Amino acid sequence: MIDMCKTISDYPDAGGAMPLFYSIRDCIPMGFDILLFCIFIILFAGNYFLIKNKTGRAKILIALLSSSFMMVVLSMMLALAQLVTFKSVLLYGFITIVVFIMFSVSDNT
């Protein structure tokens, strides 16, 4: 049984979809962290192109700030479900603070 992935039946106390998520967490190293990063890239690209189509100007910092703020909330929810560590919440919080400082400093209006 060494080097075998846990299945859904190995988590009898968990309810709903959580046994599936726990088995993914235990079987795939950094699976949810990679998923969070992919969601971050998708959110950034979506925000960037929405802003570019609406205003006609490319505003990278606004798209980066909004996507990183959403990622703080999403990573916090996953951390509370014990699917990721709180280091990922701190990482996205740090990214949010740094991007906000860059946005505040670079504001020309």
PyRosetta script that sets phi, psi and omega in degrees:
from pyrosetta import init, pose_from_sequence

init()
pose = pose_from_sequence("MIDMCKTISDYPDAGGAMPLFYSIRDCIPMGFDILLFCIFIILFAGNYFLIKNKTGRAKILIALLSSSFMMVVLSMMLALAQLVTFKSVLLYGFITIVVFIMFSVSDNT")
pose.set_psi(1, 0.1)
pose.set_omega(1, 177.7)
pose.set_phi(2, -74.1)
pose.set_psi(2, 144.2)
pose.set_omega(2, -179.8)
pose.set_phi(3, 65.9)
pose.set_psi(3, 27.7)
pose.set_omega(3, 175.5)
pose.set_phi(4, -107.7)
pose.set_psi(4, 143.8)
pose.set_omega(4, 178.7)
pose.set_phi(5, -79.3)
pose.set_psi(5, 144.4)
pose.set_omega(5, 174.9)
pose.set_phi(6, -73.8)
pose.set_psi(6, 147.6)
pose.set_omega(6, 179.2)
pose.set_phi(7, -108.2)
pose.set_psi(7, -178.5)
pose.set_omega(7, -178.7)
pose.set_phi(8, -63.0)
pose.set_psi(8, -34.3)
pose.set_omega(8, -178.1)
pose.set_phi(9, -70.4)
pose.set_psi(9, -12.2)
pose.set_omega(9, 177.9)
pose.set_phi(10, -80.4)
pose.set_psi(10, -3.7)
pose.set_omega(10, 179.4)
pose.set_phi(11, -122.7)
pose.set_psi(11, 73.6)
pose.set_omega(11, -176.0)
pose.set_phi(12, -73.7)
pose.set_psi(12, -22.1)
pose.set_omega(12, -177.4)
pose.set_phi(13, -81.3)
pose.set_psi(13, -21.7)
pose.set_omega(13, -177.5)
pose.set_phi(14, -81.9)
pose.set_psi(14, 149.4)
pose.set_omega(14, -179.0)
pose.set_phi(15, -119.6)
pose.set_psi(15, 164.0)
pose.set_omega(15, 177.7)
pose.set_phi(16, 69.8)
pose.set_psi(16, -136.0)
pose.set_omega(16, -178.9)
pose.set_phi(17, -89.8)
pose.set_psi(17, -0.5)
pose.set_omega(17, -175.6)
pose.set_phi(18, -63.8)
pose.set_psi(18, -35.7)
pose.set_omega(18, 175.9)
pose.set_phi(19, -60.1)
pose.set_psi(19, -36.0)
pose.set_omega(19, 176.7)
pose.set_phi(20, -65.6)
pose.set_psi(20, -44.6)
pose.set_omega(20, 179.3)
pose.set_phi(21, -65.0)
pose.set_psi(21, -39.7)
pose.set_omega(21, 178.1)
pose.set_phi(22, -65.2)
pose.set_psi(22, -38.8)
pose.set_omega(22, 179.1)
pose.set_phi(23, -68.7)
pose.set_psi(23, -35.9)
pose.set_omega(23, 174.8)
pose.set_phi(24, -65.4)
pose.set_psi(24, -42.7)
pose.set_omega(24, 179.5)
pose.set_phi(25, -60.6)
pose.set_psi(25, -42.1)
pose.set_omega(25, -176.1)
pose.set_phi(26, -80.6)
pose.set_psi(26, -24.9)
pose.set_omega(26, -174.6)
pose.set_phi(27, -93.1)
pose.set_psi(27, -35.6)
pose.set_omega(27, -178.1)
pose.set_phi(28, -106.6)
pose.set_psi(28, 110.9)
pose.set_omega(28, 179.9)
pose.set_phi(29, -63.0)
pose.set_psi(29, 130.1)
pose.set_omega(29, 178.5)
pose.set_phi(30, 56.8)
pose.set_psi(30, 31.3)
pose.set_omega(30, -178.6)
pose.set_phi(31, -64.7)
pose.set_psi(31, -45.8)
pose.set_omega(31, -178.9)
pose.set_phi(32, -76.1)
pose.set_psi(32, -28.0)
pose.set_omega(32, 174.8)
pose.set_phi(33, -66.0)
pose.set_psi(33, -41.9)
pose.set_omega(33, 176.9)
pose.set_phi(34, -66.4)
pose.set_psi(34, -39.1)
pose.set_omega(34, 177.0)
pose.set_phi(35, -62.6)
pose.set_psi(35, -41.4)
pose.set_omega(35, 176.9)
pose.set_phi(36, -62.1)
pose.set_psi(36, -41.6)
pose.set_omega(36, 179.5)
pose.set_phi(37, -65.2)
pose.set_psi(37, -40.4)
pose.set_omega(37, 177.7)
pose.set_phi(38, -64.1)
pose.set_psi(38, -40.1)
pose.set_omega(38, 176.9)
pose.set_phi(39, -64.9)
pose.set_psi(39, -37.9)
pose.set_omega(39, 177.5)
pose.set_phi(40, -61.0)
pose.set_psi(40, -45.1)
pose.set_omega(40, 179.3)
pose.set_phi(41, -64.6)
pose.set_psi(41, -41.8)
pose.set_omega(41, 179.0)
pose.set_phi(42, -65.0)
pose.set_psi(42, -43.2)
pose.set_omega(42, 177.4)
pose.set_phi(43, -63.3)
pose.set_psi(43, -41.9)
pose.set_omega(43, 178.8)
pose.set_phi(44, -62.2)
pose.set_psi(44, -46.9)
pose.set_omega(44, -179.8)
pose.set_phi(45, -64.2)
pose.set_psi(45, -41.4)
pose.set_omega(45, 178.8)
pose.set_phi(46, -63.5)
pose.set_psi(46, -45.7)
pose.set_omega(46, 178.5)
pose.set_phi(47, -64.8)
pose.set_psi(47, -40.3)
pose.set_omega(47, -179.3)
pose.set_phi(48, -60.9)
pose.set_psi(48, -49.2)
pose.set_omega(48, -177.2)
pose.set_phi(49, -73.2)
pose.set_psi(49, -29.6)
pose.set_omega(49, 173.7)
pose.set_phi(50, -64.9)
pose.set_psi(50, -43.9)
pose.set_omega(50, 179.1)
pose.set_phi(51, -67.7)
pose.set_psi(51, -40.7)
pose.set_omega(51, -179.0)
pose.set_phi(52, -65.4)
pose.set_psi(52, -40.7)
pose.set_omega(52, 179.1)
pose.set_phi(53, -71.0)
pose.set_psi(53, -32.2)
pose.set_omega(53, -178.2)
pose.set_phi(54, -79.0)
pose.set_psi(54, -43.6)
pose.set_omega(54, -174.8)
pose.set_phi(55, -100.5)
pose.set_psi(55, -21.4)
pose.set_omega(55, -177.4)
pose.set_phi(56, 85.5)
pose.set_psi(56, -3.9)
pose.set_omega(56, 178.5)
pose.set_phi(57, -119.7)
pose.set_psi(57, 146.3)
pose.set_omega(57, 178.9)
pose.set_phi(58, -85.6)
pose.set_psi(58, 117.1)
pose.set_omega(58, 179.3)
pose.set_phi(59, -117.9)
pose.set_psi(59, 92.7)
pose.set_omega(59, -174.7)
pose.set_phi(60, -71.0)
pose.set_psi(60, -42.4)
pose.set_omega(60, -175.6)
pose.set_phi(61, -66.0)
pose.set_psi(61, -35.4)
pose.set_omega(61, 178.1)
pose.set_phi(62, -66.8)
pose.set_psi(62, -43.9)
pose.set_omega(62, 178.2)
pose.set_phi(63, -65.1)
pose.set_psi(63, -39.7)
pose.set_omega(63, 179.3)
pose.set_phi(64, -67.8)
pose.set_psi(64, -39.8)
pose.set_omega(64, 179.9)
pose.set_phi(65, -67.0)
pose.set_psi(65, -44.3)
pose.set_omega(65, -178.7)
pose.set_phi(66, -68.6)
pose.set_psi(66, -39.7)
pose.set_omega(66, 179.6)
pose.set_phi(67, -70.6)
pose.set_psi(67, -36.0)
pose.set_omega(67, 178.8)
pose.set_phi(68, -70.7)
pose.set_psi(68, -33.7)
pose.set_omega(68, 176.6)
pose.set_phi(69, -66.6)
pose.set_psi(69, -40.2)
pose.set_omega(69, 176.8)
pose.set_phi(70, -65.3)
pose.set_psi(70, -33.6)
pose.set_omega(70, -179.1)
pose.set_phi(71, -71.3)
pose.set_psi(71, -28.4)
pose.set_omega(71, 175.4)
pose.set_phi(72, -62.5)
pose.set_psi(72, -46.1)
pose.set_omega(72, -179.2)
pose.set_phi(73, -65.8)
pose.set_psi(73, -45.0)
pose.set_omega(73, -179.1)
pose.set_phi(74, -65.6)
pose.set_psi(74, -43.6)
pose.set_omega(74, 179.6)
pose.set_phi(75, -68.7)
pose.set_psi(75, -30.4)
pose.set_omega(75, 176.7)
pose.set_phi(76, -67.1)
pose.set_psi(76, -39.3)
pose.set_omega(76, 177.4)
pose.set_phi(77, -65.7)
pose.set_psi(77, -40.4)
pose.set_omega(77, 177.8)
pose.set_phi(78, -69.2)
pose.set_psi(78, -32.1)
pose.set_omega(78, 177.7)
pose.set_phi(79, -70.6)
pose.set_psi(79, -36.3)
pose.set_omega(79, 177.6)
pose.set_phi(80, -68.8)
pose.set_psi(80, -26.4)
pose.set_omega(80, 175.3)
pose.set_phi(81, -86.8)
pose.set_psi(81, 5.3)
pose.set_omega(81, 179.6)
pose.set_phi(82, 60.4)
pose.set_psi(82, 35.6)
pose.set_omega(82, 177.4)
pose.set_phi(83, -97.3)
pose.set_psi(83, -26.2)
pose.set_omega(83, 173.7)
pose.set_phi(84, -132.3)
pose.set_psi(84, 165.9)
pose.set_omega(84, 177.2)
pose.set_phi(85, -85.9)
pose.set_psi(85, 167.0)
pose.set_omega(85, 179.0)
pose.set_phi(86, -74.0)
pose.set_psi(86, -8.1)
pose.set_omega(86, 174.6)
pose.set_phi(87, -64.4)
pose.set_psi(87, -34.4)
pose.set_omega(87, 178.4)
pose.set_phi(88, -70.0)
pose.set_psi(88, -34.9)
pose.set_omega(88, 175.7)
pose.set_phi(89, -64.3)
pose.set_psi(89, -43.2)
pose.set_omega(89, 178.5)
pose.set_phi(90, -65.9)
pose.set_psi(90, -36.1)
pose.set_omega(90, 178.2)
pose.set_phi(91, -62.6)
pose.set_psi(91, -50.2)
pose.set_omega(91, -179.6)
pose.set_phi(92, -69.5)
pose.set_psi(92, -30.3)
pose.set_omega(92, 173.3)
pose.set_phi(93, -66.2)
pose.set_psi(93, -41.4)
pose.set_omega(93, 177.1)
pose.set_phi(94, -63.9)
pose.set_psi(94, -42.6)
pose.set_omega(94, 177.7)
pose.set_phi(95, -61.3)
pose.set_psi(95, -41.5)
pose.set_omega(95, 179.3)
pose.set_phi(96, -62.2)
pose.set_psi(96, -44.7)
pose.set_omega(96, -179.3)
pose.set_phi(97, -65.5)
pose.set_psi(97, -44.3)
pose.set_omega(97, -179.6)
pose.set_phi(98, -64.1)
pose.set_psi(98, -43.1)
pose.set_omega(98, -180.0)
pose.set_phi(99, -67.9)
pose.set_psi(99, -36.3)
pose.set_omega(99, 177.3)
pose.set_phi(100, -65.1)
pose.set_psi(100, -39.4)
pose.set_omega(100, 176.7)
pose.set_phi(101, -64.3)
pose.set_psi(101, -43.3)
pose.set_omega(101, 177.8)
pose.set_phi(102, -63.3)
pose.set_psi(102, -39.1)
pose.set_omega(102, 178.7)
pose.set_phi(103, -66.2)
pose.set_psi(103, -41.4)
pose.set_omega(103, 179.9)
pose.set_phi(104, -67.5)
pose.set_psi(104, -38.9)
pose.set_omega(104, -179.5)
pose.set_phi(105, -71.6)
pose.set_psi(105, -37.1)
pose.set_omega(105, -175.0)
pose.set_phi(106, -87.2)
pose.set_psi(106, 0.3)
pose.set_omega(106, -178.9)
pose.set_phi(107, -69.5)
pose.set_psi(107, 119.1)
pose.set_omega(107, -176.0)
pose.set_phi(108, -97.8)
pose.set_psi(108, -9.0)
pose.set_omega(108, -176.6)
pose.set_phi(109, -93.7)
pose.dump_pdb("model.pdb")
